[in-house]
Amino acid sequence: MKVLLATKNKGKIKEMNALFRDLKIEFIGLDSIKEPPDVIEDGKTYHDNALKKAMTFYRIALIPTLAEDSGLEVDALNGAPGVFSARIAGEGASDREKIKKLLELLRDVPDEKRTARFVSVLCLVLDGKPYFFEGHVRGHLLRKPSGESGFGYDPIFVPEGYKKSFAALGPKTKNRISHRARAIEKLKEFLKERLARQ
Ligand code: IMP
């Protein structure tokens, strides 16, 4: 089965193909579409944004299409930045600028109150119908970045049960326990069942 992944990120496509090889599912990216439109992620929820992206490209390609929306929810900020995680420091800000902004907002928050969770929502559009898969990972936020791997808020997020940030733990550990890994696990179960029925 071929699935369109609503991303231009070659790394993400490669990662998904490795994760799904045993199921004979091949992910292709948006560069397989001529002039893919930009989808503005202006939804109030991860589900809205993931659905908008997946449905937009499904209608163009007419093959199973998968999109993701994700974010970081900080308890001391009542769940912010959440769906605005990519834009906390303005459109086009670098990961460093985003981390700096978040750490400023949390400057006076004591260690025991620096809890947060990452959320990932996947939307798969199959035969015109959307199916959602959600994953979470809880943890706490450091006062300064540590570690080199990953992206986004990885250098300041320490998952529950660990002492190092996602960026210091490295991709092997992160890809086993992350919000995205958990959402993908659910998607995989769903596709396994679907393929068995065909
Ligand atoms: P979007 O899903 O592309 O809208 O972006 C969500 C934003 O949340 C990203 O730009 C990152 O800042 C943050 N984020 C989501 N998942 C992760 C992760 O696995 N590690 C670090 N930051 C993440």
Residues whose N, C-alpha, C, O or C-beta is under 5 A from the ligand:
A	BS01	IMP	E68 D69 S70 G71 L72 S85 A86 F151 G152 Y153 D154
